[in-house]
Amino acid sequence: MQTVFWILIFLGTFLIMEFNAWFTHKYIMHGFLWSLHRDHHHKDHDSWFERNDAFFIFYAIVSMTCFYLWNYENIWYCLPIGIGIMTYGAAYFIVHDIFIHQRFKMFRNANNWYAKGVRRAHKIHHKHLGKDEGECFGMLIVPFKYFKK
């Protein structure tokens, strides 16, 4: 029975991270921490790294804390939570940083309806360079209006 709970907690954590990504992006990145996120919309440096990458470090620390609590404090449900956060972070990195922004030159030829919709939605978000404009959404749940055939 614990395996069922483990799987449900893992899946629930992954899905909650999608909401968390949207919330963080809309109210924190485009809010009081815009100074860290600005260089993601308007590249003002020559480095491969962006100040925006600090958000990745925050979620990595949360995930590692869950692994610590599971391993050293024997809190069993922290393992699926930590893996759920880590898995979402990996999926986000693959979709957002590799597929959309091409930080690594991979997946350039992906051309199915989902890939086109995600690219279209992200492009519309990035056409605004300012803090207050631009629609915010998660990585997986993108408004259907962007999926055109």
Secondary structure, DSSP 8 states (H G I E B T S, - for coil): -HHHHHHHHHHHHHHHHHHHHHHIIIIIIIIITHHHHHHHHS--SS-SS-GGGHHHHHHHHHHHHHHHHHHHH--TTHHHHHHHHHHHHHHHIIIIIIIIT-SSS--TT--SHHHHHHHHHHHHHHT--SSS-S----SS---GGG---
